[in-house]
Amino acid sequence: MVVANSKSKARVPSYRSRAGYSHALVTLTDSATGKRRDYWLGPHGSPESREAYHRVLAEWEANGRRFPDARLVDAGPRTARSAMVTDTVPSACLTPDSVTPVGVVARSSGLTVNDVIHNYWVFAKGYYGASSLYSIKVALRVVRELYGSSPAAMFGPNALRIVRESMIHGKPEGNRPREPWARKTVNTRVGNIQRMFRWAASRELIDASVYHALQTLPPLKRGRTKAVDHEPVKPVPREMVEAVRPFVSRQVAALIDLQLLTGARPGELLHLRACDIDTSGTSGVWAYRLKEHKSAHRGRDRTIYFGPRAQEILKGFMLGRPLDAFMFSPSDAEVERRAKLTARRRTPLSCGNRVGTSVRDEPVHLPGDAYTTASFRRAIERGCDLAFPAPHPLCRREIEPGRFEGEGALLARLTPEQRGELEAWRRANRWHPHQLRHLAATEIRREFGLEAAALALGHASAALTDQVYAERDERKVVEVVRRFG
């Protein structure tokens, strides 16, 4: 969660209709002059008018909340009167049914943007991995929201720019609120859109000139855009890891330890099975050769090695388990959690609920057989919240002994200012699994050098390890400066 900026907290102009008219409109206020202006969008309730509404807002935000040029929010062919704009101060109401509204484009015989999105998504699901699919999905959702019914042949650099501005400013209201995205994220999502049109051109669904025109939009540069730049990922301090360990399950604690010992990515260990581990090596080191990994499509191999300490952890999950079963299972963690609650039970067995009677026959959510990157991250976040509880009244209230209010109930009772304080507290006292990889890289580099860290992390070049993952040892720099400078 990201604390919304002051602009996103301000009231967003609503999509509405006016009595006696069949067209929708939105009223914008110029941030410099204070004047208000109506933008007519098209037949009320139509998909085209909804898209025009989002385009007008995106251009208004991109222009510093100054009046947008109505011609810039129209993705189709311009006419002499392609937009209807009326000032409300003074009021000069024209008849909306007598003109073409903002952004409403006559459908051509070619494909719409929605058609291209549908065809590309069918292709992408069979081609890309889960993380890439998520990035593509959220990027195309913004395009569909703003230009879905527009002809694909008319989607040009200016339309892509408006989509990008919508990503920068976010969408604080509506059915799918969206936080403002960081600069690198925006560039990645815009690249997803450009690749979709490249794919469509390669399949001769659209003219290649459409894709070439979209390439003319340059990426966002640091310091030259309103999009923020997030701080680079830093290694989590060891003391924070140790503080969280008592508040997570045995399975999650083992995954944390394995990440620190191997430098693996979180997703590389979550589906580990005993049958995947080669224990026959004469060196005494076990090997786990991944079939699917981040760089598999580049023809690179990825092997994770387990030394003596890692082997001791794995042995505790290999005994009594089928060779093809996932070693780290949320289902097992839930069984162990309930067993601990039963062991700590103070009420006599003859009183109260009997063990197992409160379990639903058809529960809504069942723990899976293996962790996902999201569930692993959430388990660590819950451990952080227990290890570093937020101060009163930002912490969760105890409803009954051992049972606390949910996240929704907590946020519902907090004021906007308190939500901001809670988010700031969590940012300072939470860490995520990828920080374990950064910590492992830093410690391996400090102990064995940069090349060893690159090999452990599976990088093709030590330059990437040096630039992104392994933090330079400041103690060496201090010692050099103290003796030399």
Residue pairs with C-beta under 8 A, 6 or more apart in sequence:
1 179
1 423
1 426
2 179
2 180
2 423
3 419
3 420
3 423
3 424
4 170
4 172
4 179
4 180
5 180
7 61
7 65
7 169
8 169
8 170
8 172
8 180
9 172
9 416
12 57
12 172
12 173
13 26
13 27
13 28
13 29
13 57
13 60
14 26
15 24
15 26
15 41
15 49
15 50
15 53
16 24
16 25
16 26
17 23
17 24
17 25
17 44
18 25
21 96
21 97
22 43
22 44
22 96
22 97
23 40
23 41
23 42
23 43
23 44
23 49
23 96
23 97
23 101
24 40
24 41
24 42
24 43
24 44
24 45
24 46
24 49
24 53
25 38
25 39
25 40
25 41
25 96
26 38
26 39
26 41
26 53
26 56
26 57
27 36
27 37
27 38
27 39
27 88
28 36
28 37
28 39
28 56
28 60
28 65
28 67
28 68
29 35
29 36
29 37
29 65
30 36
30 37
30 65
30 66
30 67
31 64
31 65
31 66
32 66
35 87
35 88
35 89
36 87
36 88
36 89
37 67
37 85
37 86
37 87
37 88
38 85
38 86
38 87
38 88
38 93
39 56
39 70
39 83
39 84
39 85
39 102
40 83
40 84
40 85
40 86
40 96
40 99
40 101
40 102
41 49
41 50
41 52
41 53
41 56
41 101
41 102
41 103
41 104
42 48
42 49
42 52
42 101
42 102
42 103
42 104
43 49
43 101
47 148
47 149
48 103
48 104
48 105
48 149
49 101
49 103
49 104
50 145
51 103
51 145
51 146
51 147
51 148
51 149
51 150
52 73
52 101
52 102
52 103
52 104
54 145
54 146
54 166
55 73
55 75
55 102
55 103
55 146
55 147
55 162
56 68
56 73
56 102
56 103
57 166
58 73
58 146
58 162
58 163
58 165
58 166
58 169
59 68
59 69
59 72
59 73
59 162
59 165
60 66
60 67
60 68
61 165
61 166
61 169
62 68
62 161
62 162
62 165
62 168
62 169
70 82
70 83
70 84
70 85
70 102
71 78
71 82
71 83
72 158
72 162
73 83
73 102
73 103
73 162
74 82
74 83
74 102
74 103
74 105
75 103
75 105
75 147
75 150
75 151
75 154
75 155
75 156
75 159
76 82
76 103
76 104
76 105
76 106
76 150
76 151
76 154
77 105
77 106
77 154
79 100
81 99
81 100
82 100
82 102
83 100
83 101
83 102
83 103
84 94
84 96
84 99
84 100
84 101
84 102
85 102
86 92
86 93
86 94
103 150
105 149
105 150
105 151
105 154
107 149
107 151
108 151
108 153
108 154
110 151
110 152
110 153
110 206
111 151
111 152
111 153
111 200
111 205
111 206
112 148
112 149
112 150
112 151
112 152
113 143
113 144
113 147
113 148
113 149
113 150
113 151
113 152
113 155
114 144
114 148
114 149
115 152
115 205
116 152
116 196
116 197
116 200
116 205
116 206
117 140
117 143
117 144
117 148
117 196
119 200
119 203
119 205
120 140
120 196
120 199
120 200
121 136
121 137
121 140
123 199
124 132
124 133
124 136
125 133
128 136
129 292
129 294
135 188
135 189
135 192
136 192
136 196
138 189
139 167
139 189
139 190
139 192
139 193
140 192
140 193
140 196
141 176
142 163
142 166
142 167
142 178
142 189
143 163
143 193
145 166
146 159
146 162
146 163
146 166
147 155
147 159
147 163
150 159
152 197
152 200
152 205
152 206
152 210
153 206
153 207
153 210
155 197
155 210
155 214
156 210
156 213
156 214
157 213
157 214
157 216
157 217
160 190
160 193
160 194
160 214
160 217
161 217
163 190
163 193
164 186
164 190
164 217
164 220
167 180
167 181
167 185
167 186
167 189
167 190
168 180
168 181
168 186
168 225
168 226
168 227
169 180
169 226
170 177
170 178
170 179
170 180
170 181
171 177
171 178
180 227
180 228
181 189
181 227
182 227
182 228
182 229
182 230
183 220
183 222
183 225
183 227
183 228
183 229
184 229
184 230
186 220
186 227
187 219
187 220
190 217
190 219
193 214
194 211
194 214
194 215
197 206
197 210
197 211
197 214
198 211
200 206
200 210
200 211
201 207
201 208
201 210
201 211
220 227
222 229
232 468
233 434
233 435
233 438
234 435
234 438
234 471
235 435
235 438
235 439
235 441
235 442
235 471
236 431
236 435
236 436
236 438
236 439
238 439
240 384
240 387
240 431
241 256
241 260
241 431
241 436
241 439
243 387
243 388
244 256
244 380
244 383
244 384
244 387
244 431
245 253
245 256
245 383
246 387
247 382
247 383
247 386
247 387
248 256
248 379
248 380
248 382
248 383
249 333
249 336
249 337
249 379
250 333
250 336
251 317
251 328
251 329
251 330
251 332
251 333
251 371
252 328
252 333
252 371
252 376
252 379
252 380
252 383
254 313
254 316
254 317
254 328
255 266
255 269
255 270
255 328
255 371
255 376
255 433
256 380
256 433
256 436
257 309
257 310
257 313
258 264
258 269
258 306
258 310
258 313
258 314
259 266
259 269
259 433
259 436
259 437
259 440
260 436
260 439
260 440
260 443
261 306
261 307
261 309
261 310
261 313
261 440
262 269
262 304
262 305
262 306
262 310
262 440
262 456
263 437
263 440
263 441
263 444
263 453
263 456
263 457
264 304
264 437
265 293
265 294
265 434
265 437
266 373
266 376
266 377
266 433
266 434
266 436
266 437
267 373
268 290
268 293
268 302
268 304
269 304
269 328
270 326
270 328
270 370
270 371
270 372
270 373
270 376
271 326
271 370
272 288
272 326
272 327
272 328
273 323
273 324
273 325
273 326
273 327
274 318
274 321
274 323
274 324
274 325
274 327
275 323
275 324
276 288
276 289
277 286
277 287
277 288
277 306
277 314
278 286
278 287
278 288
278 289
279 286
281 287
284 308
285 305
285 306
285 307
286 305
286 306
286 310
286 311
286 314
287 303
287 304
287 305
287 306
288 303
288 304
288 305
288 306
289 301
289 302
289 303
290 296
290 302
290 303
290 304
293 302
293 458
294 302
295 302
295 458
295 460
296 302
300 460
302 458
303 458
304 458
305 456
306 314
314 327
317 327
317 328
318 327
321 327
325 369
326 369
326 370
328 370
328 371
329 367
329 368
329 369
329 370
329 371
330 367
330 368
330 369
330 370
330 371
330 375
331 366
331 367
331 368
331 369
333 367
334 367
341 402
342 355
349 355
368 375
371 379
373 433
376 433
377 432
377 433
380 430
380 431
380 432
380 433
381 426
381 430
381 432
384 426
384 429
384 430
384 431
385 396
385 426
385 430
388 429
388 430
389 395
390 422
390 425
390 426
390 429
391 425
393 414
393 418
394 414
394 418
394 421
394 422
394 425
396 404
396 405
396 406
396 410
397 404
397 405
397 410
398 404
399 405
410 422
411 419
414 422
437 457
437 469
438 469
438 470
438 471
440 456
440 457
441 453
441 456
441 457
441 465
441 469
441 470
441 471
442 453
442 469
442 470
442 471
442 473
444 452
444 453
444 456
444 470
445 452
445 453
445 465
445 470
445 471
445 473
446 473
450 462
450 465
450 466
450 470
451 462
453 462
453 465
453 469
453 470
454 461
454 462
454 464
454 465
457 465
457 469
459 465
459 469
